[in-house]
Amino acid sequence: MVDMKISEDITWIGANDNDLKLFEGQYVLENGMSYNSYLIKDNKNVVLDTIDEKVTNAWKENLTKALGGENPDYLIISHMEPDHAYNIGTLAKEYPNMKLVGNQMTFNMLTNFFNDIDLSSRKVIVTEGDVLDIGKHKLQFFMAPMVHWPEVMVTYEQTEKILFSADGFGKFGSLEHEEEWDCEARRYYFGIVGKYGAQVQALLKKAATLDIKMICPLHGPILKENLEYYINKYDIWSKYEPEEEGVFIAVASIYGNTLIAAKEMAKILEEKRAKKVVVSDLAREDWAEAVEDAFKYSKLIVASSSYNMEIFPPMEHFLRHLKARNYQKRTVGIIENGSWAPSAGRGMKAIIGEMKDINLIEPMVTIKSRMDEENRKQMENLAEEILKN
């Protein structure tokens, strides 16, 4: 069960969607998704963000119970993405005296989604560092543009020292499922926010000036202990630095011969004392987990079959996702396979060439249909080169 009471005055009023299998139409979910919303009761009652359409009823029940017959005075809008903003209209109509708090860009977007809300007397525009005094609690606002939309802002509650971090520090998974934070938080980060490392670094610098005792994100668990651990992870991820020394082998194989070669490559690396080797079959496994692992480890080998004189699509899909998320600061090797005119290597090299700060190991390994002894020697050379770089 979710602990709804965060403190004496602050309540989690979110909801879990345990049936959701695909987030944003592309991220596979094994354990559903949480949508977090919060209520602070004080001289003025404040709701921090609304919730996705699908879990509206559960959220409204939690809000009504937490309000205890009172009305909300303010709605703080951290992020206008519909999974958090869908019920702004619902709340605004139900409580016509409630004011809406956001930055200028928030309201520019809000009118696109909700053109039937009269904002003339309800709009409270805040800028960097502004404070909303609601009694015992003081709420300070910090802009976090492109983490991961341009209007995003975070709220720091000064009395209890809580950072309401919008999508920052979020993870996939319902709060009703207990699981390790790192994997699904990493997959969420690089899927949702990964492109915007510089902007995350800017937000971390602001957070470093605050005394933070708790982090309340819009997805995933509330973080109450060992906050340095989570902040350090975000620092590593947003600097595009590897978390672990190791080799991630991403393979796109049509009939299995390229996969056999990739597994042999892993065996060779292990024989040569690689600290960690992980293989992912891109044609049959979750691409977002593969992206996550590519960022996690220090080295990457891509192995692909040729297809229509180009790259087998699962590999092109994977590399384009890496490029879109600013993949960098890695050593990369290439294995291509083709029965008559291998073409995958050329295509992979072109996409990798668009990435910055990549140490590309030459020459690539070229297989003709099935790996032979000469290919194994080439792969041994590749292993030696990639491990010493």
N, C-alpha and C positions, 0 to 999 in steps of 0.2 A: 504493500500500500504506500501511496505517496504521502509524506508528512506535509500537510498543508500549512501548518504554522511555522513560519520562518523565525519570527520573534513575537513578542507580545502584541505589536502593532502591525506586523507585516504578514500577509497570507499569500500563499501560492493559490491562484484560482484558475490554473491552466487545465489542460485536458490531454489525454493520451489517445492516439489513434492506433490501436493494436492490429487493425485490419489493413492498414496502408502498406502496399507492397512496392510502390514506386514513388519516390519523392522527386518533385519537379519533373515528372515524366521521364526520368532517366537514371536515378540512383536506386538500386535494388535495396530493399529493406527486409531484413530477416526478423526484426523485432519491433516493427512499427515505428512510430514517431511521437515525440512529445511536443506540445505547443505550450509555452509558458506565458503566463500573464500574472500580474501581481496586484495586490491591493494594500495600500498603506492607510490606516485609520488614524486620524489625528484631529486637530481643530478643523481641518479640511481633509476630506477623503479623496485619495488619488488612486486611479487605476493606471497601471503601467502596461500599455499595449493590450490589444484585443486578440483575436484568435482566428484560426482558419474556419471557413464555412462549414466543413464537414463535422466539426466538433462544437458547433455553436450551442447546442442544447446543454451539453455537460458544462460548458464554460458559464452559461447564464445561471445554471443552478448553483455553481460554486460561488459566483459573484453575489447572487442574491443572499445566499447563506452567510457569506463573509460580511456583507453590508449590514445585516441584522436589522433591516427596516429603514436604514439610513440611505441617503443618496450620495453618489459620487460628485465631488465638486470639480475635479480635473481629470482629464484623460491625457496622459503623456504618450506621444506617438514617437517611438524610437525609430521606426522603420515602416515604410509604406508598402512593402511587399505583401501581397494578399494573404499569405499564410499567417500574418500577424495583424493585418489591417482590415480584413474583410468586415469585421463587425463594428468598425467605427460608425457606420451609418446606423446600425442597430442601436448602439448605445446613445448616439447623439439624439435620435428620435425619442427614445424612452426617457431620457433625462434632459429636457430642453434647456435647463439652467446650467448644465455642466459645460465648463470651458475646455477647449482643446489646446494642448500645449505642443508646439513643434517649432522648427526653424523655418526660415522663409521658403526653402526648397520643399519642406514637408507640405506646406500649404499650396505650393505650385502643383505638386503631384496630387494632393488630396482632391482638388477640384476636378481632376481628370477622372478619378474613380467615383467621387460622390458630388455630382453637380447640383444635388437637391438640398444640400445643407447650407443654411444661411450662416455664414461665418462673421457677419458684420460686427456682432457684439460678443462673439464666443472665442475668437482667435487670440491666443497668447503666443507671440513670437519671441523666442529666446535665441540668444547668441552665445558664443563661447564664454564659459565661466559664469553665466547668469545663475542666480539662485532663486528658487521658489520656496518661500517660507510658509510651511503649513502648520506650524506650532512647534512641537518638540522636534520635528524632523525638518531638515533643510535639504533641499534637492538641488544639486549643482549639475549643470549641463556642459558636456564637452562634445564638440563636433567630431564625427568619425567618417568623413566622406569616403565612399568606395569601400567601406567595410560592411556590406559589399555593394550598396547603392549610394548614390551621391548625397542623399538627404539624411543618412544614418547619423544618429547621435546616441551617446550613452549618458546615463544618469548616475551620479554619485550621491548616495545618501550619507550626509556628513555625521549624523549622530551615531548611527550603528555601523558606519564605515562599510557600506555595501555598494558594490559596483553593479548596476544593472547594465549588462554589457551588450545588449542587442544580440546580433548573430555571433559575436565574438565568444569564444570558449564553448560554442555549441557542439552537439554531437548527434548522430543518428541514433534512433532507438527510443522506445517508450520507457517512461520512468518506472513502469511496472516490471521491467526486465533488468535484473542486476547483471552487469557485465563490465569488463575492463574498459576504462575510459579511453585509453590511448588509440586503439585501432579505429574505432568508429568516429572519434573526434578528429583523427588525422585524415580519414577518408572524407569526412564532412569538410574539414578545413580546405584541403586541396581541391575538392570538388566545387565548393561554394565560394571560398574567399581567396584561393591560392594565387590567382592572378595579381592580387593587390598587396604584395609583400611590403612595398614602400609605405603604403597607407596604414598597414597594420603596425609597422615599425613606428610611425608617427603617433598612433594611438597608444602604443606601449610606452613611449616616452612621456606622454601625458599621465598615464596610469602610474608611472614610477614616482610621480610627485605626490601621489595620494597614499594615505594609510588605509589599505584595503584589508578587511577582515573576512569578506565573503564576496563571491561572484555569482550573480544571478543572470544566466543567459536566457535567450528566448527559445532555445532547444536544449534538451539534455539536463543532466543533474545540476543542482545547486552545489557550488564548490565551497566548502567550509574549512577544509584543512589542507595543509601543505600547498598553499597557493603558489609558492615559489616554483614548485614542480610544473604546474600548468602554465604559468607565465613563461618559464624557461622553454617549454615546448613551443609556445607561440613565437618566442624569439628565434629559435632555431628554424622553425618552419618559414617564418616571414623573411629570414635572411637567405633562404634556399640552401641551407647547409645540411649535409647528411646527418642523420641521427646515429647511424651505425656504420662501421666499416664492414662492407660486404658487397657481393655481386648479385644483382637482380637480373635474371635472364627472362626476357619477354619473347615468346615465340608464337608465330602465326603459321600454323601448319595445316595443309589441306588434307592430305591422306595419311600423315603420320611420320613421314621420313624426316621432315625438318624438326619435328618434336623429338625424334630419336636422337638427332644430332645435338639438339639443345640439352637433352639429358646427359649425353656423353660429355658435352662441354662442362656441365655441372660436376660430373665425376672427375674430370681432369682438374678442375679448379680445386676440388676438395683434396685430391691427391697432392696438389701443390700448396696445401695448407691455407687455402682461403678461409678467413674467419667465419664467413657465413655465405651460403649460396641458396638462393630461392629461385624456383622456376615457376612461371605462370603461362598457361596455355590460353592465349588471348581469344582464340576462337570458341572457347568453351567455358571460360571463367569470367567473373565480373571485371569489366574494364576499369571501373573506378577503384577497385582494390589494387589492380595492377599499377595505376597511376600513383596510388598511395605508396606502394612499395618502391616504385622508381624514385620517389622523393626521399624515402626512408634510408636507402642504402647509398653508399658512396660511388658505386660503379654500376654500369648498365651494359648488358649485351643484348642486342636485338637480332633475332633470327627469323627470317620470313621466306616463305615460298614466293615465287613469282606468279603473277596472275594477270592475264590479258596484257602482257608486256609491261606490267607495272608491279606495285606492291599488293600482296594479298590484303584486301580491305580491313580485316581486323587490326593489322599492324599499322596501316595508314591512320585509322581511327585513333589508335593508341598514341601515335607520335603527334598527331594534330592536337590531341588533348594535352599532352606534355607541353607543346609549344604554346598553347593558349594559356597555360598556367605558369609561364616564364621558367620552364625547366632550365637549369644552369648549374655551373660549378661541379660538373661530373666528368668522369672518364668513361668513354663509350666505345664499344667494339661492335662490329657488324658481321653477321653470317647470312649469306643469301643462298637460295636454292632455286634451280630451274632446270627443266629437262633438256631444252634445246638452246635457249638464249636467256640466261639468267638476267633479270632486270630489277629485282627487288632491291639489291644493294644500292644501285644508282638512285632509286627513288628515296630510300631511307636516308642516304647520305645527303640528299638535297634538303629534306625536311630538317634533319639534324643540323645542317649548315645554317639554318635560319635561327638557331638557338645561340645564346651567347655563353662565353666562358666554358666551352665544351672541349675537352681533350679527346679527339677522335683517333683511335688506334688504327694505324695502317700497317699492312694491307688488310682488306676484308677477306674473310674466308668464303670461297665460292664452291658450292656443292653442285654436282650434276646429277640430279634425281636422288641418289642415295650416297651417303657418306662412305668414303673409302679410306684406306690407310694414309694416303697423302693428305686428305682432309684432316685426319686426326693429328698428324704432325703440325699442320697449319693451326689447328685449334690449340695444340700445346704451346705454340709460339704466341698465339693470342692471349692465352692464359698467363704466360710469363710477363708479357708486356702490360697487360691490364693490372696485374697485381703489383707491379713495381712503379706504376704511375699514380 
